[in-house]
Amino acid sequence: MTSLPHHQVIENVLQYKMRGKVAYLGNFSATSALQVTYVKPYDHPSGKGYQRPVDNKRCNDFALYLSKGENALFTPILLNAESKWEFNPYDKSRISLGRLICKGQASLMDGQHRLGGIKRYTQDTNSEINVPFLAFHYLDEDEEIELFDTINTKARGIGTSLSKYLHRNSDDNSWIATELITRGDSPFHFIGTLTGKRVAGRHVTLQNLYKVLELLTKPKQISSLSKEEKLALSLVYFNAIKEQFNSEWLNYKEYRITHIVCLNALAIAGSEIFSAAASKQQVNVDYNFIIKSVKRFKGMQWSAEGPLKYLKGISGSRILAEDIVAKAIPNT
């Protein structure tokens, strides 16, 4: 059912052409957005449906995001008006600006979960918000499906590493991970990548380091430290490791020390070393204890063809971490 009980009007709409297609850009109230749009489910009797079932969690997450207030910005929803919306310019001198007369519902191509979250938010808060939209005047069903497929399969997200980088000013571990890659005195400076794109010589992503830091700073006495103190500890620990195994650190192909499974193992072991170092002094963490602990596992073999060859996943990291801790803190 795509008809409307009565026509609806949307004011201050910009009409333009996109690749030869007439399109409209504007905004309407959340109430209007829910009334003048509909969804074509994948199992539509026409055989031309394509939308997946709505994910209530994603809708609820978006509603929670909207509750942040003015900082909760979002992109326009994408519609196919199916020739059911009529554009009337305000006057001859402004033929691109006018009002839309909505005589029927438009097909919602992209934004199902945003609208679901908006509905939940407005109901919970008994409020109204404006919803931006971009609507094509007319796309046939095959064009609509093709555009939906392109948006959801060809377009690529920014990636978790770049996302962490963008949050470096509001998230401690994102900031520390960024510093570990960008600082010249960091052992990760020449092997790390901020964007997540691995190239020759740069195989440790910012997201990888974020996980390393989660494991490394997990102990309560460490997690409560400032980001600057955590960064200093990370630099002391990993610089000591690089100094101990410099050739292995710089040779990714023949040695596994900077492979993710081993970095995670070093982080897990490091958290125990940090805990022991923190218990040595009541005010500050004992840096000398950390360096001495690293020196104790000097003889470890990191060859890619040795015992570590088949080590995989976090379970493999934990097994290796046990061996490292046994050497680093022999009395544990």
Beta strands, then each sheet from edge to edge (+ up, - down):
strand 1: 3-18
strand 2: 21-29
strand 3: 37-38
strand 4: 77-80
strand 5: 85-91
strand 6: 94-104
strand 7: 106-110
strand 8: 130-136
strand 9: 192-193
strand 10: 204-205
sheet 1: 3+ 7+ 4- 8- 2+ 1- 6+ 5-
sheet 2: 9+ 10+
end
